[in-house]
Amino acid sequence: MGTDIVLDIYRTTALFPKEKVYGLVSQMGRASVSILSNVAEGFNRFHNKEYHQLLYVALGSCAELETQEEITTDLQCLEGKDRERLIEKLDHETRMLWNLIKKR
């Protein structure tokens, strides 16, 4: 898991019209950072239960970001290749999180 999704969110949302989605852009940035932050925090925990809990929080942030992607698509701010790329990255991130949960 890298910072790809975070960087992609920030680069993509920088192009959104501010008057249309100002709060949504901020929330998308926070959700994307939350994914990586919770994985990192969980990895440094000593107990599997805490680790799993933080991986589930990261999964929740993926779902949150997916919902925000749908809203920005409905608002016609996210389209075409940008939308496809984000959906692909979210799907990849979600699968990786599930694999980590199953491993430990």
MOPAC internal coordinates of N, CA, C and O (Angstrom, degrees):
PM7 1SCF
backbone

  N    0.0000 0     0.00 0     0.00 0    0    0    0
  C    1.4522 1     0.00 0     0.00 0    1    0    0
  C    1.5162 1   109.06 1     0.00 0    2    1    0
  O    1.2310 1   121.55 1   -56.75 1    3    2    1
  N    1.2597 1   114.63 1   123.25 1    3    2    1
  C    1.4489 1   118.87 1  -179.26 1    5    3    2
  C    1.5114 1   111.41 1  -117.38 1    6    5    3
  O    1.2310 1   122.52 1    11.95 1    7    6    5
  N    1.2752 1   112.77 1  -168.05 1    7    6    5
  C    1.4652 1   118.97 1  -179.19 1    9    7    6
  C    1.5239 1   111.63 1   -90.09 1   10    9    7
  O    1.2310 1   120.13 1  -172.95 1   11   10    9
  N    1.3261 1   117.36 1     7.05 1   11   10    9
  C    1.4647 1   121.52 1  -177.44 1   13   11   10
  C    1.5200 1   113.04 1   -51.28 1   14   13   11
  O    1.2310 1   120.64 1   131.59 1   15   14   13
  N    1.3151 1   116.38 1   -48.41 1   15   14   13
  C    1.4627 1   119.09 1  -175.25 1   17   15   14
  C    1.5344 1   111.02 1   -66.87 1   18   17   15
  O    1.2310 1   120.36 1   142.63 1   19   18   17
  N    1.3171 1   116.92 1   -37.37 1   19   18   17
  C    1.4698 1   120.47 1   178.87 1   21   19   18
  C    1.5257 1   110.29 1   -64.94 1   22   21   19
  O    1.2310 1   120.96 1   130.70 1   23   22   21
  N    1.3231 1   115.77 1   -49.30 1   23   22   21
  C    1.4627 1   119.77 1   179.92 1   25   23   22
  C    1.5205 1   111.43 1   -61.93 1   26   25   23
  O    1.2310 1   120.80 1   139.69 1   27   26   25
  N    1.3208 1   116.08 1   -40.31 1   27   26   25
  C    1.4647 1   120.03 1   179.37 1   29   27   26
  C    1.5296 1   111.23 1   -64.04 1   30   29   27
  O    1.2310 1   120.33 1   137.79 1   31   30   29
  N    1.3091 1   116.98 1   -42.21 1   31   30   29
  C    1.4746 1   120.72 1   178.46 1   33   31   30
  C    1.5223 1   110.15 1   -61.62 1   34   33   31
  O    1.2310 1   120.19 1   131.86 1   35   34   33
  N    1.3158 1   117.25 1   -48.14 1   35   34   33
  C    1.4623 1   119.97 1  -178.53 1   37   35   34
  C    1.5247 1   111.97 1   -64.22 1   38   37   35
  O    1.2310 1   120.26 1   139.63 1   39   38   37
  N    1.3173 1   117.11 1   -40.37 1   39   38   37
  C    1.4739 1   120.20 1   179.12 1   41   39   38
  C    1.5244 1   111.59 1   -67.57 1   42   41   39
  O    1.2310 1   120.80 1   137.48 1   43   42   41
  N    1.3072 1   116.08 1   -42.52 1   43   42   41
  C    1.4641 1   120.49 1  -177.73 1   45   43   42
  C    1.5218 1   111.35 1   -70.38 1   46   45   43
  O    1.2310 1   120.18 1   133.78 1   47   46   45
  N    1.3172 1   117.26 1   -46.22 1   47   46   45
  C    1.4671 1   119.71 1  -176.62 1   49   47   46
  C    1.5268 1   112.29 1   -71.39 1   50   49   47
  O    1.2310 1   120.05 1   160.86 1   51   50   49
  N    1.3192 1   117.52 1   -19.14 1   51   50   49
  C    1.4704 1   120.15 1   176.88 1   53   51   50
  C    1.5283 1   110.76 1   -63.34 1   54   53   51
  O    1.2310 1   120.69 1   158.50 1   55   54   53
  N    1.3288 1   116.29 1   -21.50 1   55   54   53
  C    1.4581 1   121.40 1  -178.97 1   57   55   54
  C    1.5336 1   112.92 1   -91.47 1   58   57   55
  O    1.2310 1   120.16 1   172.58 1   59   58   57
  N    1.3265 1   117.29 1    -7.42 1   59   58   57
  C    1.4679 1   120.56 1  -179.35 1   61   59   58
  C    1.5283 1   110.28 1   -70.65 1   62   61   59
  O    1.2310 1   120.09 1   -33.48 1   63   62   61
  N    1.3364 1   117.43 1   146.52 1   63   62   61
  C    1.4700 1   119.98 1   174.99 1   65   63   62
  C    1.5377 1   109.76 1   -67.26 1   66   65   63
  O    1.2310 1   120.50 1   -60.01 1   67   66   65
  N    1.3094 1   116.65 1   119.99 1   67   66   65
  C    1.4708 1   121.73 1  -173.50 1   69   67   66
  C    1.5275 1   113.37 1   -59.81 1   70   69   67
  O    1.2310 1   120.33 1   142.51 1   71   70   69
  N    1.3298 1   116.98 1   -37.49 1   71   70   69
  C    1.4538 1   119.48 1  -177.29 1   73   71   70
  C    1.5295 1   112.53 1   -67.78 1   74   73   71
  O    1.2310 1   120.65 1   160.23 1   75   74   73
  N    1.3268 1   116.36 1   -19.77 1   75   74   73
  C    1.4627 1   120.34 1  -177.56 1   77   75   74
  C    1.5256 1   112.96 1   -88.25 1   78   77   75
  O    1.2310 1   120.50 1   139.86 1   79   78   77
  N    1.3265 1   116.65 1   -40.14 1   79   78   77
  C    1.4658 1   119.86 1  -169.14 1   81   79   78
  C    1.5332 1   113.82 1  -137.21 1   82   81   79
  O    1.2310 1   119.72 1  -147.16 1   83   82   81
  N    1.3007 1   118.15 1    32.84 1   83   82   81
  C    1.4614 1   121.03 1  -174.41 1   85   83   82
  C    1.5343 1   112.94 1   -51.45 1   86   85   83
  O    1.2310 1   119.51 1   125.29 1   87   86   85
  N    1.3070 1   118.54 1   -54.71 1   87   86   85
  C    1.4639 1   121.67 1  -178.76 1   89   87   86
  C    1.5188 1   112.64 1   -67.27 1   90   89   87
  O    1.2310 1   120.89 1   145.74 1   91   90   89
  N    1.3083 1   115.91 1   -34.26 1   91   90   89
  C    1.4597 1   121.20 1  -179.41 1   93   91   90
  C    1.5270 1   111.75 1   -66.33 1   94   93   91
  O    1.2310 1   120.58 1   141.07 1   95   94   93
  N    1.3172 1   116.50 1   -38.93 1   95   94   93
  C    1.4676 1   121.27 1   177.75 1   97   95   94
  C    1.5265 1   110.10 1   -60.23 1   98   97   95
  O    1.2310 1   120.62 1   134.57 1   99   98   97
  N    1.3112 1   116.42 1   -45.43 1   99   98   97
  C    1.4601 1   121.42 1   178.99 1  101   99   98
  C    1.5275 1   111.14 1   -61.94 1  102  101   99
  O    1.2310 1   120.69 1   136.21 1  103  102  101
  N    1.3193 1   116.29 1   -43.79 1  103  102  101
  C    1.4598 1   121.02 1  -179.39 1  105  103  102
  C    1.5266 1   111.46 1   -65.46 1  106  105  103
  O    1.2310 1   120.30 1   142.41 1  107  106  105
  N    1.3183 1   117.04 1   -37.59 1  107  106  105
  C    1.4671 1   120.52 1   178.53 1  109  107  106
  C    1.5280 1   110.44 1   -65.22 1  110  109  107
  O    1.2310 1   120.49 1   140.48 1  111  110  109
  N    1.3188 1   116.67 1   -39.52 1  111  110  109
  C    1.4611 1   120.23 1   177.09 1  113  111  110
  C    1.5168 1   111.08 1   -63.03 1  114  113  111
  O    1.2310 1   120.59 1   135.34 1  115  114  113
  N    1.3281 1   116.49 1   -44.66 1  115  114  113
  C    1.4718 1   120.30 1  -179.92 1  117  115  114
  C    1.5242 1   111.74 1   -64.69 1  118  117  115
  O    1.2310 1   120.33 1   138.94 1  119  118  117
  N    1.3391 1   116.97 1   -41.06 1  119  118  117
  C    1.4703 1   120.00 1  -179.74 1  121  119  118
  C    1.5260 1   111.12 1   -64.20 1  122  121  119
  O    1.2310 1   120.77 1   138.53 1  123  122  121
  N    1.3289 1   116.14 1   -41.47 1  123  122  121
  C    1.4732 1   118.79 1  -179.13 1  125  123  122
  C    1.5268 1   111.44 1   -66.42 1  126  125  123
  O    1.2310 1   120.29 1   139.57 1  127  126  125
  N    1.3166 1   117.06 1   -40.43 1  127  126  125
  C    1.4708 1   120.64 1   177.78 1  129  127  126
  C    1.5259 1   110.05 1   -67.43 1  130  129  127
  O    1.2310 1   120.42 1   144.28 1  131  130  129
  N    1.3199 1   116.80 1   -35.72 1  131  130  129
  C    1.4644 1   121.58 1  -179.73 1  133  131  130
  C    1.5301 1   111.86 1   -60.98 1  134  133  131
  O    1.2310 1   120.48 1   143.71 1  135  134  133
  N    1.3184 1   116.68 1   -36.29 1  135  134  133
  C    1.4695 1   120.11 1   179.65 1  137  135  134
  C    1.5308 1   109.41 1   -57.47 1  138  137  135
  O    1.2310 1   120.83 1   123.84 1  139  138  137
  N    1.3133 1   116.01 1   -56.16 1  139  138  137
  C    1.4725 1   120.27 1  -177.31 1  141  139  138
  C    1.5219 1   112.64 1   -67.37 1  142  141  139
  O    1.2310 1   120.62 1   141.51 1  143  142  141
  N    1.3113 1   116.42 1   -38.49 1  143  142  141
  C    1.4636 1   120.57 1  -178.27 1  145  143  142
  C    1.5215 1   111.55 1   -63.72 1  146  145  143
  O    1.2310 1   119.97 1   138.59 1  147  146  145
  N    1.3242 1   117.65 1   -41.41 1  147  146  145
  C    1.4586 1   120.53 1  -179.78 1  149  147  146
  C    1.5187 1   112.01 1   -70.59 1  150  149  147
  O    1.2310 1   120.05 1   144.19 1  151  150  149
  N    1.3231 1   117.51 1   -35.81 1  151  150  149
  C    1.4670 1   119.91 1   175.71 1  153  151  150
  C    1.5291 1   109.62 1   -64.22 1  154  153  151
  O    1.2310 1   120.51 1   134.81 1  155  154  153
  N    1.3219 1   116.64 1   -45.19 1  155  154  153
  C    1.4722 1   120.52 1  -179.91 1  157  155  154
  C    1.5235 1   111.29 1   -63.12 1  158  157  155
  O    1.2310 1   120.72 1   135.55 1  159  158  157
  N    1.3186 1   116.23 1   -44.45 1  159  158  157
  C    1.4686 1   119.40 1   179.68 1  161  159  158
  C    1.5215 1   110.59 1   -63.81 1  162  161  159
  O    1.2310 1   120.42 1   136.23 1  163  162  161
  N    1.3244 1   116.80 1   -43.77 1  163  162  161
  C    1.4614 1   120.51 1   179.89 1  165  163  162
  C    1.5141 1   112.40 1   -63.18 1  166  165  163
  O    1.2310 1   120.55 1   141.14 1  167  166  165
  N    1.3167 1   116.56 1   -38.86 1  167  166  165
  C    1.4584 1   121.09 1  -179.27 1  169  167  166
  C    1.5290 1   111.21 1   -61.34 1  170  169  167
  O    1.2310 1   120.27 1   149.49 1  171  170  169
  N    1.3135 1   117.09 1   -30.51 1  171  170  169
  C    1.4558 1   120.94 1  -178.22 1  173  171  170
  C    1.5245 1   113.61 1   -92.52 1  174  173  171
  O    1.2310 1   120.21 1  -172.43 1  175  174  173
  N    1.3052 1   117.21 1     7.57 1  175  174  173
  C    1.4696 1   121.22 1   175.21 1  177  175  174
  C    1.5211 1   109.37 1   -86.29 1  178  177  175
  O    1.2310 1   121.20 1   -26.99 1  179  178  177
  N    1.3077 1   115.30 1   153.01 1  179  178  177
  C    1.4643 1   120.27 1  -176.13 1  181  179  178
  C    1.5266 1   113.15 1   -90.67 1  182  181  179
  O    1.2310 1   120.47 1   164.86 1  183  182  181
  N    1.3162 1   116.71 1   -15.14 1  183  182  181
  C    1.4605 1   119.94 1  -175.74 1  185  183  182
  C    1.5251 1   110.67 1  -114.70 1  186  185  183
  O    1.2310 1   121.04 1   -44.93 1  187  186  185
  N    1.3179 1   115.61 1   135.07 1  187  186  185
  C    1.4594 1   121.02 1  -179.10 1  189  187  186
  C    1.5262 1   112.18 1   -58.77 1  190  189  187
  O    1.2310 1   120.47 1   144.51 1  191  190  189
  N    1.3270 1   116.71 1   -35.49 1  191  190  189
  C    1.4642 1   119.96 1  -178.70 1  193  191  190
  C    1.5320 1   110.60 1   -61.29 1  194  193  191
  O    1.2310 1   120.39 1   135.59 1  195  194  193
  N    1.3152 1   116.87 1   -44.41 1  195  194  193
  C    1.4747 1   120.95 1   178.14 1  197  195  194
  C    1.5291 1   110.65 1   -65.96 1  198  197  195
  O    1.2310 1   121.02 1   137.91 1  199  198  197
  N    1.3226 1   115.65 1   -42.09 1  199  198  197
  C    1.4638 1   121.09 1   179.26 1  201  199  198
  C    1.5287 1   110.27 1   -58.90 1  202  201  199
  O    1.2310 1   120.81 1   131.06 1  203  202  201
  N    1.3302 1   116.06 1   -48.94 1  203  202  201
  C    1.4604 1   120.54 1   179.31 1  205  203  202
  C    1.5200 1   111.62 1   -61.82 1  206  205  203
  O    1.2310 1   120.53 1   138.38 1  207  206  205
  N    1.3074 1   116.58 1   -41.62 1  207  206  205
  C    1.4575 1   120.30 1   179.90 1  209  207  206
  C    1.5306 1   110.83 1   -58.87 1  210  209  207
  O    1.2310 1   120.47 1   136.52 1  211  210  209
  N    1.3179 1   116.70 1   -43.48 1  211  210  209
  C    1.4612 1   120.36 1  -179.83 1  213  211  210
  C    1.5327 1   112.01 1   -71.34 1  214  213  211
  O    1.2310 1   120.08 1   149.05 1  215  214  213
  N    1.3271 1   117.45 1   -30.95 1  215  214  213
  C    1.4651 1   119.87 1   174.01 1  217  215  214
  C    1.5288 1   110.60 1   -66.21 1  218  217  215
  O    1.2310 1   120.59 1   142.63 1  219  218  217
  N    1.3307 1   116.48 1   -37.37 1  219  218  217
  C    1.4645 1   120.03 1   176.53 1  221  219  218
  C    1.5337 1   111.14 1   -67.62 1  222  221  219
  O    1.2310 1   120.16 1   144.75 1  223  222  221
  N    1.3126 1   117.30 1   -35.25 1  223  222  221
  C    1.4700 1   120.38 1   175.58 1  225  223  222
  C    1.5306 1   109.15 1   -64.04 1  226  225  223
  O    1.2310 1   120.34 1   138.30 1  227  226  225
  N    1.3306 1   116.96 1   -41.70 1  227  226  225
  C    1.4676 1   121.17 1   177.55 1  229  227  226
  C    1.5308 1   110.44 1   -62.10 1  230  229  227
  O    1.2310 1   120.21 1   140.49 1  231  230  229
  N    1.3370 1   117.20 1   -39.51 1  231  230  229
  C    1.4645 1   120.59 1   175.89 1  233  231  230
  C    1.5278 1   110.79 1   -61.75 1  234  233  231
  O    1.2310 1   120.75 1   140.68 1  235  234  233
  N    1.3203 1   116.17 1   -39.32 1  235  234  233
  C    1.4582 1   120.47 1   176.80 1  237  235  234
  C    1.5157 1   111.61 1   -61.73 1  238  237  235
  O    1.2310 1   120.53 1   141.65 1  239  238  237
  N    1.3210 1   116.60 1   -38.35 1  239  238  237
  C    1.4630 1   120.77 1   177.52 1  241  239  238
  C    1.5249 1   111.15 1   -67.03 1  242  241  239
  O    1.2310 1   120.24 1   145.89 1  243  242  241
  N    1.3320 1   117.15 1   -34.11 1  243  242  241
  C    1.4744 1   120.62 1   174.82 1  245  243  242
  C    1.5268 1   109.71 1   -63.18 1  246  245  243
  O    1.2310 1   120.44 1   135.81 1  247  246  245
  N    1.3234 1   116.77 1   -44.19 1  247  246  245
  C    1.4626 1   120.70 1   179.67 1  249  247  246
  C    1.5257 1   110.33 1   -64.60 1  250  249  247
  O    1.2310 1   120.71 1   140.25 1  251  250  249
  N    1.3157 1   116.26 1   -39.75 1  251  250  249
  C    1.4662 1   121.43 1   177.86 1  253  251  250
  C    1.5346 1   110.00 1   -61.33 1  254  253  251
  O    1.2310 1   120.52 1   134.81 1  255  254  253
  N    1.3067 1   116.61 1   -45.19 1  255  254  253
  C    1.4623 1   121.56 1  -179.91 1  257  255  254
  C    1.5278 1   111.09 1   -66.14 1  258  257  255
  O    1.2310 1   120.49 1   143.60 1  259  258  257
  N    1.3085 1   116.66 1   -36.40 1  259  258  257
  C    1.4649 1   120.58 1   176.87 1  261  259  258
  C    1.5357 1   110.60 1   -63.41 1  262  261  259
  O    1.2310 1   120.32 1   138.02 1  263  262  261
  N    1.3152 1   116.99 1   -41.98 1  263  262  261
  C    1.4646 1   121.45 1   177.49 1  265  263  262
  C    1.5252 1   110.65 1   -63.32 1  266  265  263
  O    1.2310 1   120.67 1   137.82 1  267  266  265
  N    1.3087 1   116.33 1   -42.18 1  267  266  265
  C    1.4626 1   120.79 1   179.06 1  269  267  266
  C    1.5255 1   111.08 1   -66.00 1  270  269  267
  O    1.2310 1   120.57 1   145.42 1  271  270  269
  N    1.3192 1   116.52 1   -34.58 1  271  270  269
  C    1.4680 1   120.93 1   175.42 1  273  271  270
  C    1.5186 1   109.63 1   -62.24 1  274  273  271
  O    1.2310 1   120.24 1   137.48 1  275  274  273
  N    1.3267 1   117.15 1   -42.52 1  275  274  273
  C    1.4643 1   120.90 1   179.14 1  277  275  274
  C    1.5290 1   111.18 1   -62.85 1  278  277  275
  O    1.2310 1   120.53 1   138.59 1  279  278  277
  N    1.3166 1   116.59 1   -41.41 1  279  278  277
  C    1.4660 1   120.64 1   179.82 1  281  279  278
  C    1.5247 1   110.49 1   -64.45 1  282  281  279
  O    1.2310 1   120.49 1   133.58 1  283  282  281
  N    1.3259 1   116.67 1   -46.42 1  283  282  281
  C    1.4714 1   119.07 1  -179.52 1  285  283  282
  C    1.5234 1   111.83 1   -67.08 1  286  285  283
  O    1.2310 1   120.49 1   151.48 1  287  286  285
  N    1.3175 1   116.66 1   -28.52 1  287  286  285
  C    1.4648 1   120.23 1   174.09 1  289  287  286
  C    1.5228 1   109.69 1   -68.25 1  290  289  287
  O    1.2310 1   120.33 1   134.47 1  291  290  289
  N    1.3336 1   116.98 1   -45.53 1  291  290  289
  C    1.4668 1   120.90 1   178.13 1  293  291  290
  C    1.5218 1   111.76 1   -61.01 1  294  293  291
  O    1.2310 1   120.53 1   147.71 1  295  294  293
  N    1.3335 1   116.59 1   -32.29 1  295  294  293
  C    1.4660 1   121.26 1   178.28 1  297  295  294
  C    1.5304 1   112.04 1   -82.55 1  298  297  295
  O    1.2310 1   120.80 1  -178.64 1  299  298  297
  N    1.3145 1   116.08 1     1.36 1  299  298  297
  C    1.4620 1   123.91 1   179.52 1  301  299  298
  C    1.5314 1   113.01 1    61.47 1  302  301  299
  O    1.2310 1   121.30 1  -144.79 1  303  302  301
  N    1.3249 1   115.12 1    35.21 1  303  302  301
  C    1.4661 1   120.99 1   175.13 1  305  303  302
  C    1.5233 1   110.90 1   -99.19 1  306  305  303
  O    1.2310 1   120.68 1   155.77 1  307  306  305
  N    1.3150 1   116.31 1   -24.23 1  307  306  305
  C    1.4618 1   121.63 1  -177.88 1  309  307  306
  C    1.5227 1   107.66 1  -123.99 1  310  309  307
  O    1.2310 1   121.09 1   -63.04 1  311  310  309
  N    1.3201 1   115.52 1   116.96 1  311  310  309
  C    1.4580 1   119.46 1  -175.42 1  313  311  310
  C    1.5241 1   110.96 1  -143.17 1  314  313  311
  O    1.2310 1   121.50 1   -12.52 1  315  314  313
  N    1.3074 1   114.73 1   167.48 1  315  314  313
  C    1.4534 1   122.34 1   170.70 1  317  315  314
  C    1.5102 1   115.81 1    54.78 1  318  317  315
  O    1.2310 1   121.65 1    48.19 1  319  318  317
  N    1.3272 1   114.45 1  -131.81 1  319  318  317
  C    1.4632 1   121.77 1  -175.41 1  321  319  318
  C    1.5287 1   112.49 1   -62.96 1  322  321  319
  O    1.2310 1   120.45 1   144.36 1  323  322  321
  N    1.3422 1   116.75 1   -35.64 1  323  322  321
  C    1.4705 1   119.51 1   178.62 1  325  323  322
  C    1.5164 1   110.49 1   -62.56 1  326  325  323
  O    1.2310 1   120.64 1   136.59 1  327  326  325
  N    1.3172 1   116.38 1   -43.41 1  327  326  325
  C    1.4666 1   121.26 1   179.72 1  329  327  326
  C    1.5320 1   110.45 1   -65.63 1  330  329  327
  O    1.2310 1   120.35 1   132.52 1  331  330  329
  N    1.3169 1   116.94 1   -47.48 1  331  330  329
  C    1.4639 1   121.19 1  -179.91 1  333  331  330
  C    1.5258 1   111.56 1   -59.98 1  334  333  331
  O    1.2310 1   120.69 1   137.56 1  335  334  333
  N    1.3307 1   116.28 1   -42.44 1  335  334  333
  C    1.4603 1   120.90 1  -179.83 1  337  335  334
  C    1.5369 1   110.69 1   -63.30 1  338  337  335
  O    1.2310 1   120.63 1   136.78 1  339  338  337
  N    1.3252 1   116.40 1   -43.22 1  339  338  337
  C    1.4648 1   120.14 1  -179.75 1  341  339  338
  C    1.5309 1   111.19 1   -66.11 1  342  341  339
  O    1.2310 1   120.40 1   136.60 1  343  342  341
  N    1.3184 1   116.83 1   -43.40 1  343  342  341
  C    1.4673 1   120.33 1   178.68 1  345  343  342
  C    1.5224 1   110.35 1   -61.33 1  346  345  343
  O    1.2310 1   120.52 1   137.63 1  347  346  345
  N    1.3225 1   116.61 1   -42.37 1  347  346  345
  C    1.4670 1   121.09 1   179.06 1  349  347  346
  C    1.5334 1   110.89 1   -62.59 1  350  349  347
  O    1.2310 1   120.29 1   136.26 1  351  350  349
  N    1.3184 1   117.05 1   -43.74 1  351  350  349
  C    1.4703 1   120.43 1  -179.93 1  353  351  350
  C    1.5289 1   111.37 1   -66.70 1  354  353  351
  O    1.2310 1   120.45 1   140.36 1  355  354  353
  N    1.3198 1   116.74 1   -39.64 1  355  354  353
  C    1.4649 1   119.81 1   178.18 1  357  355  354
  C    1.5239 1   110.99 1   -65.35 1  358  357  355
  O    1.2310 1   120.46 1   138.99 1  359  358  357
  N    1.3200 1   116.73 1   -41.01 1  359  358  357
  C    1.4579 1   121.34 1   178.01 1  361  359  358
  C    1.5285 1   110.38 1   -62.39 1  362  361  359
  O    1.2310 1   120.84 1   135.62 1  363  362  361
  N    1.3177 1   116.00 1   -44.38 1  363  362  361
  C    1.4659 1   121.28 1   178.72 1  365  363  362
  C    1.5356 1   110.82 1   -62.20 1  366  365  363
  O    1.2310 1   120.72 1   134.10 1  367  366  365
  N    1.3037 1   116.23 1   -45.90 1  367  366  365
  C    1.4697 1   122.15 1  -179.78 1  369  367  366
  C    1.5290 1   110.43 1   -60.88 1  370  369  367
  O    1.2310 1   120.66 1   136.40 1  371  370  369
  N    1.3329 1   116.35 1   -43.60 1  371  370  369
  C    1.4604 1   121.18 1  -179.89 1  373  371  370
  C    1.5247 1   111.15 1   -63.88 1  374  373  371
  O    1.2310 1   120.35 1   135.50 1  375  374  373
  N    1.3316 1   116.93 1   -44.50 1  375  374  373
  C    1.4704 1   120.41 1   178.37 1  377  375  374
  C    1.5255 1   111.20 1   -62.00 1  378  377  375
  O    1.2310 1   120.54 1   138.64 1  379  378  377
  N    1.3292 1   116.57 1   -41.36 1  379  378  377
  C    1.4698 1   119.97 1   179.29 1  381  379  378
  C    1.5276 1   111.00 1   -63.30 1  382  381  379
  O    1.2310 1   120.30 1   139.36 1  383  382  381
  N    1.3150 1   117.03 1   -40.64 1  383  382  381
  C    1.4623 1   120.80 1   179.10 1  385  383  382
  C    1.5336 1   110.39 1   -63.93 1  386  385  383
  O    1.2310 1   120.39 1   135.00 1  387  386  385
  N    1.3318 1   116.86 1   -45.00 1  387  386  385
  C    1.4556 1   119.32 1   177.78 1  389  387  386
  C    1.5349 1   111.50 1   -61.24 1  390  389  387
  O    1.2310 1   120.00 1   141.23 1  391  390  389
  N    1.3047 1   117.61 1   -38.77 1  391  390  389
  C    1.4672 1   120.66 1   177.23 1  393  391  390
  C    1.5201 1   111.26 1   -63.61 1  394  393  391
  O    1.2310 1   120.31 1   139.38 1  395  394  393
  N    1.3384 1   117.00 1   -40.62 1  395  394  393
  C    1.4682 1   119.61 1   177.09 1  397  395  394
  C    1.5209 1   111.40 1   -64.35 1  398  397  395
  O    1.2310 1   120.21 1   140.22 1  399  398  397
  N    1.3135 1   117.20 1   -39.78 1  399  398  397
  C    1.4714 1   121.26 1   179.40 1  401  399  398
  C    1.5216 1   110.16 1   -63.83 1  402  401  399
  O    1.2310 1   120.16 1   138.42 1  403  402  401
  N    1.3106 1   117.30 1   -41.58 1  403  402  401
  C    1.4705 1   121.06 1  -179.00 1  405  403  402
  C    1.5189 1   112.72 1   -69.05 1  406  405  403
  O    1.2310 1   120.37 1   149.04 1  407  406  405
  N    1.3421 1   116.90 1   -30.96 1  407  406  405
  C    1.4737 1   121.53 1  -176.51 1  409  407  406
  C    1.5243 1   112.85 1   -66.76 1  410  409  407
  O    1.2310 1   120.30 1   137.11 1  411  410  409
  N    1.3002 1   117.03 1   -42.89 1  411  410  409
  C    1.4675 1   119.37 1  -171.29 1  413  411  410
  C    1.4774 1   112.11 1   -99.32 1  414  413  411
  O    1.2310 1   120.10 1   180.00 1  415  414  413

